[in-house]
């Protein structure tokens, strides 16, 4: 039950973080948005590492590093997808892929077993993600660029979750802190490269497909996104240390509910019947997972 609660809170925070970051990515360059977000995440996780007991080890450092590289790739392509397509649709596509990768690893490599009711919950959660991602027929479907960026992002985030799950149980939030620091260092290197190389600058500009950067209030939104993200990642790691990878990954991947609702309320993106059904199925899935 504690695992489910931690996962649900982390999922809600991820949804809020993604919404804030997605709005920022529509007003500021994707690479810069991601870097500012990471600054906020690093600040929160460094403070968390000072409060939550944890033991440094090579395994904690290694798993955090792998997660850091994967997450950085995930966020760059995630914000690029948001800049090019409907927020609710893209978020759901990413979430489905993000949950499938850990489930496959948990079953095929980790040998995890759930009760029948748990697997029904997993199936409903994945179906919920698909329904959340089905836009209507009013032109809200994302284009090829958004779908491609979203696919890369979902797989990368899934790899990051698997890596954090492999971290030692006594490491506390240290692997998540390493993850954020590694991502920030890589982003700093990329920003420097865009200033020194025209090829890197063109590659960075490709991430901004469909965006019209203005910089208006974007920095503050990106920083807030990172702060919320840092809290979410700390809770995610604590949940992974206490529960099954498949369950945590599926519950975490329900964050499009928050993103979709915020996009509807704030950005007035249309919420379709299938998406409402997806939200309902997601809630049922959480209840079944709690019983498993």
GIFEN-V51072 format. One record per pair of residues at least 24 apart in sequence whose C-alpha atoms are under 6 Angstrom apart, sorted by sequence separation. I is the first residue (numbers start at 0). J is the second residue. D is the distance in Angstrom with one decimal. If there is no record, write none. Layout:
# GIFEN-V51072
I:J:D
I:J:D
This chain:
# GIFEN-V51072
95:125:6.0
95:128:5.5
91:128:5.3
91:131:5.7
92:132:5.8
91:132:4.7
88:132:4.1
24:78:6.0
85:141:5.9
93:149:5.4
97:153:4.5
101:157:5.9
21:78:5.8
25:82:5.2
84:141:4.5
96:153:4.8
97:154:5.6
100:157:5.2
24:82:5.9
96:154:5.8
97:156:5.6
21:81:5.6
93:153:4.1
97:157:4.2
101:161:5.7
84:145:5.5
172:233:5.7
83:145:5.4
80:145:4.2
80:148:5.2
80:149:5.6
76:148:4.9
77:149:5.8
168:240:5.4
77:152:5.4
164:239:5.5
76:152:5.4
73:152:4.0
73:155:5.0
73:156:5.5
69:155:5.0
70:156:5.6
70:159:5.9
69:159:5.5
66:159:4.2
66:162:5.6
62:162:5.3
62:163:6.0
62:166:5.7
59:166:5.4
63:174:4.2
67:178:3.8
71:182:5.2
63:175:6.0
66:178:5.5
67:179:6.0
63:177:5.0
64:178:5.5
67:181:5.3
54:169:5.9
59:174:5.3
63:178:4.5
67:182:5.0
53:169:5.8
54:170:4.7
53:170:4.3
53:171:4.2
52:171:5.8
48:172:5.8
48:173:5.9
83:208:5.6
83:209:4.5
79:206:4.9
82:209:5.8
79:207:5.8
82:210:5.1
44:176:5.2
41:179:5.4
105:245:6.0
102:245:4.8
130:273:5.5
131:274:4.3
130:274:5.4
37:183:5.7
131:277:5.3
130:277:5.0
98:248:5.3
127:277:4.1
98:249:5.2
34:186:5.9
127:280:5.5
98:252:5.8
127:281:5.4
124:281:5.2
94:252:4.8
124:284:5.4
123:284:5.5
91:255:5.5
120:284:4.2
90:255:5.6
120:287:5.1
120:288:5.5
117:287:6.0
116:287:6.0
117:288:5.0
87:259:4.5
117:291:4.7
116:291:5.8
114:291:5.7
39:222:5.2
28:212:6.0
25:210:5.3
27:212:4.4
36:221:4.8
40:225:4.4
44:229:5.6
26:212:4.1
27:213:5.9
35:221:5.8
36:222:4.7
39:225:4.4
40:226:4.8
43:229:5.5
26:213:4.8
27:214:4.9
35:222:5.5
39:226:4.5
26:214:5.2
36:224:5.8
37:225:5.5
40:228:5.9
32:221:5.7
36:225:3.9
40:229:4.1
26:217:5.8
23:217:4.6
23:220:5.7
23:221:5.7
19:220:5.6
20:221:5.2
20:224:5.4
19:224:5.3
16:224:4.3
16:227:5.6
16:228:5.6
13:231:6.0
12:231:5.5
9:231:4.4
9:234:5.7
9:235:5.9
5:234:5.8
6:238:6.0
5:238:5.6
2:238:4.9
2:242:5.6
14:254:4.5
18:258:5.4
6:247:5.9
10:251:4.6
13:254:5.9
14:255:5.8
11:254:5.7
14:257:4.8
6:250:6.0
10:254:4.7
14:258:4.7
6:251:5.6
